Amino acid sequence: MAEFNFNEKEKKVLDFWENRKIFDKSQEIRKKAKRFVFFEGPPTANGLPGIHHFLGRAYKDLFCRYKTMRGYFVLRKAGWDTHGLPVEIEVEKELGFKNKKDIERYGIDKFNKKAKESVWKYKNEWEQMTKRMGFWLDMSDPYITYKNQYIESLWAIIKKIWDKKLLFLAHRVVHFCTRCGTPLSSHEVAQGYRTITDRSVIVKFQITNDKLQKNFKIQNPNAKTYILAWTTTPWTLPGNVALAVGKDIDYAVVELNGENLILAKDLVEKVFGSITYNLKPITYKGSDLIGLEYEPLFDIEKLKSENSYRIYDADFVSTQEGTGVVHTAVMYGEDDYDLGTKIGLPKFHTVDEQGRFIGVSKELDGRYVKDPETEELIIAKLKIENLVFKIEDFEHEYPFCWRCDTPLLYYAKESWFIKMSAINKELLKNNRKINWVPEHIKDGRFGQWLKEGKDWAFSRERYWGTPLPIWKCGDCGDFTLAGSLEDLEKNRYKPKNEFYILRHGHSEKNGNGKWAEIISSQLKNDKYHLTEDGKKQAKGVTKKLKKLGKPDLIISSPFKRTKETAHLVAEAFGLKVSIDERIGEFNHGSICEGRTSHVCGLEKEPRKWDTKYGDEESWADLRRRMSQALRDIDSKHEGKRILLVSHGDPIWILETFTLGLTKEEAVPTREELYPAQGELKKFELKNWPYDDDGELDMHRPYIDQIALKCQKCGGKMAKIPDLIDVWFDSGAMPYAQWHWPFENQKTFKEQFPADFIAEGIDMTRGWFYTLLSVATLLGKGAPYKNVISYSHVLDDKGQKMSKSKGNTVSPFAVMEKFGADAPRWYFYAVNEPGDYKLFNEKDVETKLKGFFGTLDNCVRFYELYSSEEGFKIYDLRSTNLLDKWILSKFYGLVSNVSVNLDKYEPTSAARAVEKFVVEDLSNWWLRRSRKRKDALGLLRFVLLELAKVIAPFTPQSRDRKRSLARLAEGK
C-alpha cells in the first residue's frame, strides 16, 4: 500500500470545515444548551508561535471539543494581549533605543503608534497555526487589550478597588528595573529569578565611641575594634547608615593581627575557617552592642544624622549565614527600609533610577552599580582603608527583569500598590475551590505564593499600556480616580462650550431635480450662491436658534454657500462671522471638481476610510482636519455657545468624531448621520482623549492632556503619568472582553466563572494569579473551576527552548512533516500535563507509525474487504465470544475516556485509547478475525464509534473516518 500522506489529507479536512462552516454550525445548534465556559489566555502576536504554544492550544481544543460533543455550548472567544514591556522592548530594539530618554526624545505618541503596529507583526502566523492544528477558536471577534472599551472596563474595575480603599500610594522598596525605568510586581519578579554567582564581602566597621570600653572587657583596649558585616551586594555599601544585630544572639570577640573583631559566636568557625585566631573567653548578647557607633565607610553628608552609623536591634537578623550582623542601606532593601523608618534614619538615594551612583565620590558617580568594574572600585577603596576582611564567591538566587533580562535593584521609591494583604484570606479560600491539574500546584507552587500575601506593586512608569486613571490636584495635592470616560466629562476642569453645527442652505451647486449636483470642493473654483430656498432654510435656522439661545460667535467655512448662510444667521443676532478654512468642504480633488456627482468616486463605489483618488482628501484626512479645528476652537473659549457653518461630509465626519466612533464604526453611519441642507445639529465635544487623527485614544500621551476639576478645592488636576501592571490587563479579561460593567451584563453573567482554563506553569505567577486576584478584589469568588498548568517543552537534550540558544521548534515545520494530529496525540500521550516534555521529532514519527499507522491500517483493512464483500450491518447481539470481548473492551474504553476527561486527565485517556487500538483491536481481535467475513460489520461499527472517541483529541483524523460512513451508504 502507498504511504498515507497525513498532512495533505488533513488540509482537505480543513477546507471541508471552512467551506461548510462546520465550526459555526457546531456553535449555532448548541446556543440554547447548557454552557461550558472557557477563557482563552491572550497571547501577544509580536513574536512567532512556538511548539510550546501548540501544546497549550492542543489542551484547550481537546476539552472544548469534548464538552461540545457532550452537548454543551462552548463559546470560544479569541483574545490578544497587546500592552506592556514585551511589546515596548521589541520596538526599542527596532529603533535602536537604549533607555526611556530615547523614547521621550522620539515622542511618546510616535513610539506608541509603532507599538500598536508591532503587536500585529505575527498575527497571521498565530491565526494560521491555530487553524492548521484544528483549534476551533472564534478569531473574527477577539477581545483586544488596547481597545478603548477594554481599557474603560479596566478603569471601572480599578475604581471599585479604589472605592474599597485598597489602592494606595506608598514610598516603599520595590523591585526596580533600571533599563526599563519602572518598578515590577512581586508576581512578575517571581518569573525572573535565576541562580548566579556574586562576590560576597565581609566588611570591617570600626567601633568609635566610649561605650565600647564600658560594655566590653577587652584585654587590649588600645587595639582597634571592628564589627564584621556581610553583604552580597557591594554596591549598597556607599548607602550604609546602620548595622543590625539580634538582641538575643551571642556575639564573640576574636583577636586577629592586633585587632578585635566582633561577630556572632555560632559563625566564628565558618567565617575564619583555617585562619589562626584568638577567641576571647567572654561572649556578649546583641543587646550589649546596641547603641555602639562606628565610622562611616563613605563620607556622604546627606546620610549623616544623630541616628546614623549606630548599631540597632532587628528581628530579621539570624545566624543562618554571614556574620550575624546585617549591613543596612535604608533605600535598598525591604528590611532595611522598615528599620530605617522605625528609627528615623536618613532616606537619601546614592543611586539614581538609571542604576548609577550619585553624590558618592568622583570615582563612583555616574557608574552603573551592577558593573563588575564598579564593584571592584568599591572593594579596592575599602581594601586600601583596611576595611575588607574577606571576599568570596557566593551562589544565590537573584531577580532579573522578566523581559529585558536586566538585574533588578531593591530600590525605595513612591509607587501605587493594591493591598492584597487585606484580602489574603479570601484569596486562599477561593483557591481551595479550584481543581488544579497537577493537583500539587494548589497548595504548592501556587498556594505557597498566595500565603506570602504580598501587596501588588501596581503602577508602571512606562508608555504603551493602560493608563492608571488617577489625577492629582496641583493646588491641594488631593487625588481622584476616573472609572469611565463619562467621569472625565463629568469632572471636566474647563467650563464647557456648546456647539451647534449647521449645514449650509440649498445652493446653486446642489441641483433642483432637473440637473445633478455639481462637485464644488476647491475654493479657487467656488462660484455657487444660495438659492432662494437656501435663504429660507437659513432664516428657519435663525428661529430655532432664538429658542435654543443666542450664539456667542459664528464661524463659517470660506465657501460662498456657507458664508451666505452664516451671514443670514449672524444678521438676526447682530454678530460678525469668522472664517475658518479648516471647516471647509471635503476636497474631492481635481478629477471630480466641476463635474456632476454621479461621476465622482464617492458615488460610484463604496468608499473606504483611507480611499483617495488623485489629489482628493480621504475621510481619514477630513476627520483629522475637522477634529483638530473643533478642538482648537474649543481650547480658545470657555462656556460659549458656538455656531459652525460647514458642509455635508465635514459635518458627518465631525459627528463621528464627537461620538467617539472608530473608523470601522464611522463608515456605516454615513447614510444615517449625513445632514440635510440647512439642518442644524448640536454636537457635544466631551472631555475625552483624542489622537491627532481624531480617534478616541485612551493611551498616553493623549490621556495626559486631560484635566479634571478637584472636587475638594476646585483646583486643576493633572493626570499622573503612570500606567498599570500589564498583567492586570489579562487578569481582568473575564470582564473587559464584554465591556463590563457598561454593557453585556447578561453575557458576562453567562460566561463567568470559567469551567476550564489552561496555560503554562509560569502562569502561576502570571495569568492564573491575576485572574484570581481581580475576581477576589471584586468579591466574585474563584474565576475558574478547573485549570491545567502544563510544564515546559524542552529540546531533546532537556534544555529549555529559547531563541538565543537556537533550539526552538517551529510548529509549522512539524505539521508540514507529520500533520497536526500526530504532534497533538504525542503531547497528550507522552506524559502528564505537569511533566516536562522533551520534544523530539522522532517521537512524533513513532506515534505516527505506531498508533496512527495501526489505526489507519484497520480502516484500510475494512475499506479493502468491505468493497469485495459488500456492506452488511453487524448484529450486536452476536454470540461470538471474541466479538463480545472486543465490544466489552470498547465500552470500557468509552467509560474510561469520559471519566478521565471529566477529571481533566488527558494522558490517562489518550493512553487508554492507544492501548485499545494497538493491543485489543488490532493485535488481538482483528488478527484473529481477519478470515471472518461477518466480522467486517463489527469492525465498521467499532471504527465509527472509535472515531467519536478520538474526535476531540485528533479531530482531523476523525474526519477521515467519514469514508466509512460513505461506504455504509453504498457510495
ZAMARGU-4260 file (C-alpha; in steps of 0.2 Angstrom, whole numbers, plus 5000, padded with zeros to 4 digits):
<rodrens>
0) 5000/5000/5000 | 5006/5018/4996 | 5011/5028/5011 | 4997/5038/5018 | 5000/5057/5017
5) 4993/5064/5034 | 4997/5082/5030 | 4988/5083/5013 | 4973/5073/5020 | 4972/5085/5035
10) 4972/5100/5024 | 4957/5093/5014 | 4948/5091/5030 | 4952/5109/5035 | 4945/5115/5018
15) 4929/5105/5021 | 4927/5113/5038 | 4929/5130/5031 | 4919/5128/5015 | 4904/5121/5025
20) 4906/5132/5040 | 4907/5117/5052 | 4913/5127/5067 | 4900/5140/5065 | 4886/5126/5064
25) 4893/5117/5079 | 4891/5133/5089 | 4874/5138/5082 | 4865/5121/5086 | 4870/5122/5104
30) 4867/5140/5108 | 4852/5136/5119 | 4861/5122/5128 | 4870/5122/5145 | 4886/5132/5144
35) 4903/5126/5147 | 4914/5142/5150 | 4931/5143/5143 | 4943/5158/5144 | 4957/5160/5131
40) 4973/5166/5139 | 4978/5180/5127 | 4995/5178/5118 | 5005/5193/5111 | 5007/5192/5092
45) 5023/5202/5091 | 5033/5185/5092 | 5032/5169/5082 | 5022/5155/5089 | 5032/5140/5095
50) 5029/5122/5098 | 5025/5126/5117 | 5011/5137/5110 | 5005/5122/5100 | 5005/5112/5116
55) 4994/5124/5125 | 4981/5126/5111 | 4980/5107/5110 | 4975/5105/5128 | 4962/5119/5126
60) 4954/5112/5110 | 4953/5095/5117 | 4942/5100/5131 | 4932/5112/5122 | 4928/5099/5108
65) 4925/5086/5121 | 4912/5096/5131 | 4904/5101/5114 | 4902/5083/5110 | 4894/5080/5127
70) 4880/5093/5122 | 4887/5109/5130 | 4888/5126/5121 | 4906/5131/5122 | 4909/5150/5117
75) 4927/5151/5111 | 4931/5170/5110 | 4949/5173/5105 | 4960/5187/5113 | 4976/5197/5110
80) 4987/5203/5124 | 4994/5219/5116 | 5002/5230/5130 | 5017/5231/5141 | 5036/5229/5141
85) 5036/5214/5129 | 5030/5225/5116 | 5039/5240/5121 | 5056/5231/5121 | 5053/5225/5104
90) 5050/5242/5097 | 5065/5249/5106 | 5076/5236/5098 | 5069/5240/5081 | 5073/5259/5084
95) 5089/5256/5092 | 5084/5264/5109 | 5093/5260/5125 | 5083/5269/5138 | 5067/5279/5142
100) 5075/5295/5137 | 5077/5289/5119 | 5058/5286/5119 | 5054/5303/5126 | 5065/5312/5113
105) 5057/5302/5099 | 5040/5306/5105 | 5028/5295/5116 | 5014/5297/5103 | 5026/5290/5089
110) 5033/5277/5100 | 5015/5270/5105 | 5010/5271/5087 | 5024/5259/5082 | 5020/5248/5097
115) 5002/5247/5091 | 5008/5241/5074 | 5021/5229/5082 | 5008/5219/5091 | 5001/5213/5075
120) 5018/5208/5067 | 5014/5189/5068 | 4996/5189/5069 | 4994/5180/5053 | 5006/5166/5059
125) 4996/5164/5075 | 4980/5163/5066 | 4987/5151/5053 | 4994/5139/5067 | 4978/5140/5076
130) 4968/5135/5060 | 4981/5122/5054 | 4981/5112/5071 | 4962/5112/5071 | 4959/5123/5086
135) 4942/5129/5084 | 4943/5147/5091 | 4932/5162/5086 | 4946/5174/5079 | 4933/5185/5070
140) 4928/5195/5085 | 4943/5194/5098 | 4945/5204/5113 | 4960/5216/5111 | 4968/5224/5127
145) 4972/5240/5119 | 4954/5244/5113 | 4946/5259/5122 | 4931/5249/5128 | 4943/5236/5135
150) 4953/5250/5144 | 4937/5258/5150 | 4932/5241/5159 | 4949/5241/5167 | 4946/5258/5174
155) 4929/5253/5181 | 4937/5238/5190 | 4951/5249/5197 | 4938/5262/5203 | 4929/5248/5213
160) 4946/5244/5220 | 4949/5262/5224 | 4932/5264/5232 | 4936/5249/5244 | 4952/5259/5249
165) 4963/5245/5243 | 4973/5256/5230 | 4986/5267/5239 | 5001/5277/5236 | 5017/5272/5247
170) 5035/5275/5247 | 5042/5258/5248 | 5056/5247/5242 | 5051/5239/5226 | 5060/5228/5213
175) 5066/5241/5200 | 5072/5238/5183 | 5085/5252/5179 | 5084/5248/5160 | 5065/5249/5159
180) 5064/5263/5172 | 5050/5255/5181 | 5045/5245/5197 | 5039/5227/5194 | 5026/5217/5204
185) 5031/5203/5215 | 5022/5191/5203 | 5032/5197/5189 | 5048/5196/5198 | 5045/5178/5203
190) 5046/5174/5184 | 5064/5181/5183 | 5074/5173/5196 | 5090/5163/5192 | 5105/5156/5200
195) 5120/5167/5199 | 5137/5169/5207 | 5141/5186/5215 | 5155/5192/5225 | 5151/5192/5244
200) 5161/5204/5255 | 5164/5204/5274 | 5167/5222/5279 | 5175/5229/5295 | 5166/5243/5303
205) 5177/5252/5316 | 5168/5255/5333 | 5172/5273/5339 | 5163/5278/5355 | 5167/5277/5373
210) 5153/5265/5377 | 5164/5251/5370 | 5175/5251/5385 | 5161/5251/5397 | 5152/5236/5388
215) 5167/5226/5384 | 5181/5220/5395 | 5194/5219/5381 | 5212/5214/5386 | 5220/5226/5373
220) 5209/5242/5374 | 5221/5251/5363 | 5218/5239/5348 | 5205/5244/5335 | 5189/5235/5337
225) 5178/5231/5322 | 5161/5223/5320 | 5160/5212/5304 | 5145/5213/5292 | 5142/5203/5277
230) 5134/5208/5260 | 5132/5200/5243 | 5128/5217/5236 | 5144/5228/5237 | 5135/5242/5228
235) 5124/5246/5243 | 5139/5249/5254 | 5140/5268/5250 | 5122/5269/5256 | 5126/5261/5273
240) 5118/5271/5288 | 5117/5257/5301 | 5121/5240/5307 | 5108/5227/5314 | 5111/5214/5327
245) 5099/5201/5335 | 5097/5206/5354 | 5097/5188/5360 | 5111/5182/5348 | 5128/5178/5357
250) 5142/5188/5349 | 5161/5184/5352 | 5176/5195/5351 | 5191/5187/5340 | 5208/5194/5341
255) 5217/5194/5325 | 5233/5203/5319 | 5231/5215/5334 | 5213/5219/5330 | 5197/5215/5339
260) 5183/5208/5328 | 5165/5206/5333 | 5153/5193/5325 | 5140/5180/5330 | 5148/5166/5340
265) 5140/5152/5330 | 5148/5159/5314 | 5166/5161/5320 | 5172/5145/5314 | 5163/5146/5297
270) 5170/5164/5294 | 5188/5161/5300 | 5190/5144/5293 | 5208/5139/5293 | 5214/5156/5299
275) 5223/5155/5316 | 5214/5167/5328 | 5212/5170/5346 | 5194/5168/5353 | 5191/5179/5368
280) 5183/5168/5383 | 5168/5180/5386 | 5153/5181/5374 | 5141/5196/5374 | 5122/5197/5369
285) 5117/5208/5354 | 5108/5219/5367 | 5126/5224/5373 | 5130/5230/5356 | 5115/5241/5353
290) 5120/5260/5353 | 5138/5257/5348 | 5144/5270/5335 | 5155/5266/5320 | 5165/5275/5307
295) 5156/5278/5290 | 5163/5269/5275 | 5160/5284/5264 | 5159/5302/5268 | 5141/5307/5262
300) 5134/5322/5270 | 5116/5318/5267 | 5117/5302/5276 | 5123/5309/5292 | 5111/5312/5307
305) 5110/5309/5325 | 5104/5291/5322 | 5116/5286/5308 | 5131/5275/5310 | 5125/5266/5325
310) 5120/5248/5329 | 5102/5243/5331 | 5092/5228/5336 | 5082/5220/5322 | 5071/5204/5322
315) 5077/5199/5304 | 5095/5196/5309 | 5099/5177/5310 | 5115/5166/5311 | 5110/5156/5296
320) 5123/5164/5285 | 5135/5179/5285 | 5142/5186/5302 | 5126/5188/5312 | 5127/5207/5308
325) 5117/5215/5294 | 5123/5230/5285 | 5109/5242/5282 | 5106/5253/5267 | 5089/5260/5270
330) 5084/5263/5252 | 5090/5246/5245 | 5081/5233/5255 | 5064/5230/5262 | 5070/5225/5280
335) 5082/5240/5279 | 5069/5252/5274 | 5057/5246/5288 | 5071/5248/5301 | 5076/5265/5294
340) 5058/5271/5295 | 5056/5264/5313 | 5071/5273/5320 | 5072/5288/5309 | 5087/5285/5298
345) 5090/5297/5283 | 5082/5292/5267 | 5093/5298/5253 | 5097/5289/5237 | 5116/5286/5232
350) 5109/5278/5216 | 5098/5286/5203 | 5085/5277/5193 | 5097/5273/5179 | 5106/5262/5192
355) 5121/5275/5193 | 5129/5282/5208 | 5125/5300/5213 | 5133/5310/5226 | 5145/5297/5232
360) 5163/5301/5226 | 5171/5307/5210 | 5177/5289/5206 | 5160/5281/5208 | 5147/5295/5202
365) 5140/5290/5185 | 5145/5272/5186 | 5132/5258/5184 | 5131/5249/5201 | 5130/5231/5194
370) 5145/5233/5183 | 5159/5222/5190 | 5172/5236/5187 | 5161/5247/5199 | 5161/5234/5212
375) 5179/5232/5210 | 5182/5250/5213 | 5171/5250/5229 | 5181/5235/5236 | 5198/5242/5231
380) 5194/5258/5241 | 5189/5248/5256 | 5204/5237/5255 | 5216/5252/5255 | 5207/5258/5271
385) 5209/5241/5279 | 5190/5238/5279 | 5189/5222/5270 | 5190/5206/5280 | 5185/5193/5267
390) 5179/5191/5249 | 5171/5175/5242 | 5161/5169/5228 | 5143/5167/5233 | 5130/5157/5223
395) 5112/5163/5226 | 5095/5166/5218 | 5094/5184/5211 | 5079/5193/5202 | 5081/5199/5184
400) 5068/5208/5173 | 5057/5195/5166 | 5058/5204/5149 | 5074/5213/5146 | 5085/5202/5157
405) 5092/5217/5167 | 5097/5213/5185 | 5084/5221/5197 | 5088/5233/5211 | 5079/5233/5228
410) 5075/5252/5227 | 5065/5263/5238 | 5053/5275/5228 | 5035/5281/5228 | 5023/5269/5219
415) 5005/5264/5219 | 5000/5247/5227 | 4985/5236/5229 | 4983/5230/5246 | 4982/5211/5243
420) 4987/5208/5261 | 4969/5214/5266 | 4961/5200/5255 | 4973/5186/5258 | 4961/5175/5267
425) 4949/5177/5253 | 4962/5173/5240 | 4967/5157/5249 | 4948/5152/5252 | 4945/5154/5233
430) 4960/5144/5228 | 4953/5130/5239 | 4938/5129/5226 | 4949/5126/5211 | 4953/5109/5204
435) 4972/5110/5199 | 4980/5099/5187 | 4993/5094/5193 | 4985/5094/5210 | 5001/5098/5220
440) 5001/5116/5212 | 4986/5121/5223 | 4995/5120/5239 | 5012/5120/5232 | 5019/5132/5220
445) 5003/5142/5219 | 4996/5140/5237 | 5013/5145/5245 | 5014/5160/5234 | 4997/5166/5239
450) 5001/5163/5258 | 5015/5176/5256 | 5001/5189/5254 | 5012/5202/5246 | 5004/5219/5241
455) 5003/5222/5222 | 5016/5235/5216 | 5003/5241/5203 | 5010/5257/5194 | 5022/5257/5180
460) 5032/5271/5173 | 5031/5267/5155 | 5022/5272/5139 | 5012/5258/5130 | 4999/5251/5142
465) 4983/5255/5151 | 4985/5272/5160 | 4982/5272/5179 | 4967/5283/5179 | 4972/5294/5194
470) 4973/5313/5193 | 4982/5324/5206 | 4977/5342/5211 | 4990/5355/5208 | 4984/5366/5222
475) 4979/5355/5237 | 4988/5338/5231 | 4972/5328/5233 | 4970/5313/5221 | 4954/5307/5212
480) 4952/5291/5201 | 4941/5291/5185 | 4931/5275/5182 | 4925/5278/5165 | 4926/5291/5150
485) 4910/5298/5157 | 4919/5303/5173 | 4931/5313/5163 | 4917/5323/5156 | 4908/5324/5172
490) 4923/5331/5181 | 4930/5342/5167 | 4940/5357/5173 | 4936/5370/5160 | 4918/5376/5158
495) 4910/5368/5143 | 4907/5376/5126 | 4890/5372/5117 | 4892/5368/5099 | 4879/5369/5085
500) 4884/5364/5068 | 4874/5370/5053 | 4875/5363/5035 | 4873/5377/5023 | 4856/5380/5014
505) 4852/5374/4997 | 4864/5382/4984 | 4866/5383/4965 | 4878/5368/4965 | 4865/5357/4974
510) 4854/5355/4958 | 4835/5356/4958 | 4829/5339/4952 | 4832/5344/4934 | 4851/5343/4934
515) 4863/5333/4945 | 4873/5341/4959 | 4889/5348/4955 | 4905/5344/4964 | 4912/5361/4971
520) 4925/5357/4984 | 4940/5368/4979 | 4939/5386/4984 | 4948/5393/4969 | 4933/5387/4958
525) 4919/5392/4970 | 4905/5402/4962 | 4889/5395/4969 | 4877/5405/4979 | 4862/5401/4990
530) 4846/5399/4981 | 4830/5407/4987 | 4826/5390/4995 | 4843/5390/5004 | 4840/5408/5011
535) 4823/5402/5018 | 4832/5387/5026 | 4845/5399/5034 | 4831/5410/5041 | 4822/5395/5048
540) 4838/5390/5057 | 4838/5408/5065 | 4821/5405/5073 | 4827/5388/5080 | 4842/5397/5087
545) 4832/5411/5095 | 4823/5397/5105 | 4839/5387/5109 | 4849/5403/5114 | 4859/5416/5105
550) 4876/5411/5099 | 4891/5420/5106 | 4901/5418/5090 | 4898/5411/5072 | 4912/5403/5062
555) 4910/5398/5044 | 4918/5388/5030 | 4925/5400/5017 | 4914/5395/5003 | 4900/5407/4996
560) 4886/5395/5001 | 4892/5393/5019 | 4897/5411/5021 | 4880/5417/5015 | 4871/5405/5026
565) 4881/5411/5041 | 4878/5430/5037 | 4860/5427/5037 | 4860/5420/5054 | 4873/5432/5060
570) 4862/5447/5055 | 4847/5441/5066 | 4858/5442/5081 | 4869/5456/5077 | 4885/5446/5076
575) 4900/5445/5065 | 4906/5430/5055 | 4923/5422/5057 | 4930/5412/5043 | 4940/5396/5046
580) 4946/5386/5031 | 4948/5371/5041 | 4930/5368/5042 | 4928/5369/5023 | 4921/5357/5010
585) 4928/5339/5008 | 4940/5341/4994 | 4935/5329/4980 | 4951/5333/4970 | 4953/5339/4953
590) 4947/5323/4945 | 4929/5327/4951 | 4929/5346/4953 | 4916/5354/4942 | 4908/5338/4937
595) 4891/5331/4942 | 4891/5320/4957 | 4887/5304/4948 | 4904/5303/4941 | 4913/5305/4957
600) 4921/5290/4965 | 4912/5294/4981 | 4896/5289/4972 | 4902/5276/4960 | 4908/5263/4973
605) 4909/5260/4992 | 4922/5271/4999 | 4934/5265/5012 | 4941/5276/5026 | 4958/5279/5018
610) 4952/5279/5000 | 4959/5293/4989 | 4958/5297/4971 | 4971/5308/4964 | 4974/5324/4974
615) 4957/5322/4984 | 4956/5320/5003 | 4952/5304/5011 | 4939/5303/5025 | 4954/5300/5037
620) 4961/5317/5031 | 4945/5325/5033 | 4942/5319/5051 | 4960/5324/5055 | 4956/5342/5049
625) 4939/5344/5056 | 4943/5337/5073 | 4959/5347/5075 | 4948/5363/5070 | 4935/5359/5083
630) 4947/5356/5097 | 4957/5371/5093 | 4941/5382/5093 | 4936/5374/5110 | 4953/5377/5118
635) 4951/5396/5114 | 4934/5398/5123 | 4925/5394/5139 | 4907/5392/5142 | 4902/5399/5125
640) 4888/5395/5113 | 4897/5392/5096 | 4889/5390/5079 | 4899/5382/5065 | 4893/5383/5047
645) 4900/5369/5036 | 4896/5356/5023 | 4888/5338/5022 | 4903/5327/5023 | 4913/5338/5035
650) 4898/5338/5047 | 4895/5320/5046 | 4914/5316/5049 | 4914/5328/5064 | 4899/5320/5072
655) 4908/5303/5071 | 4922/5311/5080 | 4912/5319/5094 | 4903/5302/5096 | 4920/5293/5099
660) 4917/5281/5084 | 4932/5271/5077 | 4935/5272/5059 | 4927/5255/5057 | 4911/5261/5066
665) 4911/5278/5057 | 4909/5272/5039 | 4892/5263/5041 | 4884/5279/5049 | 4886/5290/5034
670) 4868/5287/5027 | 4861/5289/5045 | 4870/5304/5051 | 4873/5314/5035 | 4865/5331/5037
675) 4851/5338/5026 | 4853/5355/5018 | 4850/5369/5031 | 4850/5356/5045 | 4856/5361/5062
680) 4864/5349/5074 | 4870/5350/5092 | 4887/5342/5095 | 4895/5338/5112 | 4914/5339/5112
685) 4917/5329/5128 | 4932/5330/5139 | 4940/5314/5131 | 4957/5310/5124 | 4959/5310/5106
690) 4974/5307/5095 | 4980/5319/5081 | 4969/5309/5068 | 4953/5312/5079 | 4952/5294/5085
695) 4947/5292/5103 | 4963/5285/5111 | 4964/5282/5130 | 4983/5279/5129 | 4997/5291/5133
700) 5001/5305/5128 | 4983/5309/5124 | 4976/5305/5141 | 4990/5315/5149 | 4982/5331/5141
705) 4965/5328/5150 | 4962/5340/5165 | 4949/5337/5179 | 4942/5348/5192 | 4947/5345/5210
710) 4931/5341/5220 | 4940/5346/5236 | 4947/5363/5232 | 4941/5367/5214 | 4959/5367/5208
715) 4966/5359/5191 | 4970/5341/5192 | 4983/5333/5181 | 4984/5315/5176 | 4999/5306/5184
720) 5010/5298/5170 | 5009/5280/5177 | 5002/5265/5168 | 4996/5249/5177 | 5004/5232/5178
725) 5001/5224/5161 | 4996/5208/5170 | 4980/5217/5176 | 4975/5218/5158 | 4974/5199/5156
730) 4968/5196/5173 | 4953/5207/5170 | 4948/5198/5153 | 4933/5190/5160 | 4925/5207/5162
735) 4934/5218/5150 | 4931/5206/5135 | 4912/5211/5137 | 4915/5229/5141 | 4908/5225/5158
740) 4900/5234/5168 | 4895/5246/5155 | 4886/5233/5144 | 4883/5215/5140 | 4878/5211/5158
745) 4868/5195/5154 | 4883/5189/5143 | 4895/5192/5157 | 4884/5183/5169 | 4883/5168/5157
750) 4901/5167/5154 | 4908/5168/5172 | 4916/5159/5180 | 4926/5149/5168 | 4924/5130/5169
755) 4941/5127/5162 | 4957/5137/5158 | 4974/5130/5153 | 4991/5139/5152 | 5010/5135/5156
760) 5017/5133/5173 | 5024/5151/5173 | 5007/5157/5173 | 5005/5153/5192 | 5014/5169/5195
765) 5005/5177/5180 | 4988/5175/5172 | 4982/5162/5185 | 4987/5174/5199 | 4980/5190/5192
770) 4963/5181/5187 | 4961/5175/5205 | 4967/5192/5212 | 4955/5203/5201 | 4940/5191/5205
775) 4944/5191/5223 | 4946/5210/5224 | 4928/5212/5215 | 4921/5199/5228 | 4916/5187/5214
780) 4924/5171/5221 | 4935/5159/5211 | 4936/5165/5192 | 4939/5147/5186 | 4934/5130/5192
785) 4947/5119/5183 | 4964/5123/5177 | 4978/5113/5168 | 4995/5120/5172 | 5006/5112/5159
790) 5025/5111/5160 | 5039/5117/5148 | 5043/5109/5132 | 5061/5106/5132 | 5073/5101/5117
795) 5079/5083/5116 | 5094/5087/5127 | 5082/5093/5141 | 5086/5111/5138 | 5073/5125/5139
800) 5069/5131/5122 | 5074/5149/5118 | 5079/5160/5103 | 5096/5164/5110 | 5100/5145/5111
805) 5093/5142/5093 | 5084/5126/5099 | 5066/5132/5096 | 5055/5122/5086 | 5043/5129/5073
810) 5025/5121/5074 | 5023/5124/5056 | 5038/5113/5051 | 5032/5099/5062 | 5014/5100/5055
815) 5021/5100/5037 | 5030/5085/5041 | 5018/5075/5051 | 5001/5084/5050 | 4994/5092/5066
820) 4985/5077/5074 | 5001/5067/5076 | 5010/5080/5087 | 4994/5083/5096 | 4992/5065/5100
825) 5011/5064/5105 | 5008/5078/5118 | 4993/5070/5125 | 5000/5053/5127 | 5019/5056/5131
830) 5016/5061/5149 | 5006/5071/5161 | 5002/5089/5158 | 5013/5094/5173 | 5028/5085/5167
835) 5042/5092/5156 | 5041/5086/5138 | 5057/5083/5129 | 5052/5086/5111 | 5060/5075/5098
840) 5053/5074/5080 | 5057/5055/5081 | 5045/5053/5095 | 5031/5061/5085 | 5036/5050/5070
845) 5035/5035/5081 | 5017/5040/5086 | 5013/5042/5068 | 5019/5025/5063 | 5013/5017/5079
850) 4996/5022/5085 | 4991/5032/5069 | 4998/5018/5057 | 4989/5005/5067 | 4973/5014/5067
855) 4974/5018/5048 | 4978/5000/5044 | 4962/4995/5052 | 4952/5007/5042 | 4961/5001/5026
860) 4958/4983/5030 | 4939/4987/5031 | 4939/4998/5015 | 4948/4984/5006 | 4937/4969/5011
865) 4920/4978/5013 | 4921/4983/4995 | 4924/4965/4990 | 4910/4958/5001 | 4898/4972/5001
870) 4892/4981/5016 | 4882/4971/5030 | 4875/4978/5046 | 4883/4969/5061 | 4871/4961/5074
875) 4877/4967/5091 | 4868/4953/5099 | 4880/4941/5091 | 4885/4926/5102 | 4903/4926/5096
880) 4914/4927/5112 | 4928/4936/5103 | 4916/4949/5097 | 4908/4951/5114 | 4925/4953/5121
885) 4930/4967/5110 | 4913/4976/5112 | 4916/4975/5131 | 4933/4982/5129 | 4927/4996/5118
890) 4913/5001/5130 | 4925/5000/5144 | 4936/5012/5134 | 4922/5024/5132 | 4919/5025/5150
895) 4937/5026/5154 | 4940/5041/5142 | 4925/5050/5148 | 4929/5048/5166 | 4947/5054/5164
900) 4942/5069/5153 | 4929/5074/5166 | 4944/5074/5178 | 4955/5084/5166 | 4967/5070/5164
905) 4971/5069/5146 | 4986/5057/5147 | 4976/5043/5155 | 4963/5045/5142 | 4974/5045/5127
910) 4984/5030/5133 | 4969/5020/5136 | 4964/5024/5118 | 4981/5019/5112 | 4981/5003/5121
915) 4964/4998/5114 | 4968/5002/5096 | 4986/4994/5096 | 4983/4979/5108 | 4965/4975/5109
920) 4958/4980/5092 | 4972/4977/5080 | 4984/4964/5088 | 4971/4953/5096 | 4954/4955/5089
925) 4957/4959/5071 | 4972/4947/5069 | 4960/4933/5075 | 4945/4939/5064 | 4954/4943/5048
930) 4946/4927/5039 | 4928/4930/5046 | 4918/4939/5034 | 4904/4943/5046 | 4917/4952/5057
935) 4918/4967/5045 | 4901/4974/5051 | 4908/4974/5069 | 4924/4982/5063 | 4915/4996/5054
940) 4904/4999/5070 | 4919/5000/5081 | 4929/5011/5070 | 4915/5023/5068 | 4912/5024/5087
945) 4930/5025/5090 | 4931/5040/5078 | 4919/5049/5090 | 4930/5044/5105 | 4946/5051/5097
950) 4937/5066/5089 | 4942/5079/5102 | 4960/5073/5103 | 4963/5072/5084 | 4949/5080/5075
955) 4956/5080/5058 | 4960/5061/5059 | 4942/5058/5065 | 4935/5067/5050 | 4944/5054/5038
960) 4933/5041/5045 | 4919/5049/5035 | 4924/5037/5021 | 4917/5023/5032 | 4900/5031/5033
965) 4900/5034/5014 | 4904/5015/5012 | 4889/5012/5023 | 4878/5022/5012 | 4884/5012/4997
970) 4894/5026/4990
</rodrens>
